[in-house]
Amino acid sequence: MSQPDDTSQPLTRGELTAKAIRQAIVRIEKGRPKVVEPGRKLSIQSVAEEAGVSRATIHNNHPGLAERIREAGNKAVRAQRDEKNTELKELRAKYTALRQEYLDIRKLSQDMASEMASLVADNERLRSIVENEKVVGFPSKTR
């Protein structure tokens, strides 16, 4: 039996670079980079810094990895956008409910103001009757 060629030959410089780039992508995706700040978004710039290569190396020599980085970055952007859209929908629903509550309270306030004006008018009318000297009060029946 013959040995596989992969174990007998050392990796070329390009293969080592590709491996370093792949490892950098994984470290940044998992949030455990060694060079860049944790929490930094996945981009060609951040991967290049993490792998210790230039952006041009990634673009020119490893276009497949560059595309992988772009796709992963787009997924993160889409996920963030979807999260914001969900939050926006929730806030719109909350706004609609609060707006309806405001309108209901405003209507109730207007009804109360109208009722109060009517009671004030009745009160003034009754006071004028009581204050009139021609009106005689009858004693109330006691039980």
N, C-alpha and C positions, 0 to 999 in steps of 0.2 A: 504494500500500500504506500502511496505517495502522500506526503504532507501537503496541505493546502498552501498556495502561494502567499496568502495574506500573512501568515505567521512567520514565514521565512524572510520576507523582505521588510525593511524599515519603511515607515511612512514618508512620503515626499513632503517637501515644504508646503505645497498647496493642500495636501491632505491634512497636514497638521493645522494649517490655518483654518480650513473648513471645520475641523474638529473643534478648534478653539471658538469659532463663531457659533457653532451649534451649542456648545457648552454655555457660552455667554447668553444665548437666547433662553436656554432652560433656566439659568440662574436668575435672569431678570424676570421671566414669567412667574417663577416661584417666589419672587420677592426677596431673594438672598444673594444679591450681587456682591462681588468682592471689591470692585473698583468704584462703580457709580453708586449714587445714594439709593438706599432702599426706597421703594415706592415710585421710582422714576418709570415713566411709561416706556413701553417697548418701541424703540425706533432704531433706524439704521445708525444714527449718531450714538445712542446709548450702547448698542451692541458693539459698535466699533471701539468705543472707549473701554468697554468691559473685556473685549477680546484682545485689545492691544494692537489693533490694526486700523488702517485708515478707512474712511467711508468709501473711497474710490476702490479699494481692494474688494470690498463687499460688492459694490456695483459692477465692477469690471470682471473680476475673477470668479465670483460666486453669485451669479444672477438668480439662481434657484433659491438660495438662502435669503437674498434680498427680497424676493417675492414672498417668501414665507414670513419674513419680518413685517412686510407691508400688510399681508393678510391678517396676521395676528394683531397688528396695531389697529386695523380697520374693525376687527371683531370687538376690540376693547372700546373703540369709539362708538360702534353701533350699540353695544351693551349700555354704555353711559347715556347715549341718546335715548334709548328705550326706557331706561330708568327715569330720566328727566321727563319724558313724555308721560309716563305713568304718574309721576308726582304731579305734573301739570294737570292731568285729568282729575286726580283726587282733589287738587286745590280748586279747580273749576267747579266740581260738584259741591264742595264745601261753600264756595262763594255763592252758588245758586241757592243753596239751602239758607245761608245767612241772609241773602237778599230777600228771599221770600219771607223769612222771619221778620226782617225789618219792615217790609210792606204790610204784613199782618199787624205788627205793633203800631205802625203809623195809622192804619185804618182804625184800630181800637182806640188810639189816642184821639183821633178826630171824632169818633162816636162818643167818647167820654166828654170831650170838650163841648159837643153839641148838647148832650144830656145835662151837663153842668150849666150851660147857658140857659137852658129851659128851666132848670131848678132855680136859678138865680132870678129869672123873670117871675116865676110862681111865688118865690119868697118875697120879692118886692111888692107884688100884687097883694099878697096876704098881709104884709106889714101895713100897706096903705089902708086896707080894710080895718085892721085892728086899731090903727092910729086915728081913724076917722071918729069924730065925737058923736056922730049919729048912730054908730053901731053899738048895740048893747049886747053884752055877753050873757049867756044863759049859764046858770050853774049846772055843772055836770052831775049826773046821777051817781050816787055812791052806792056801792053794794055791800 
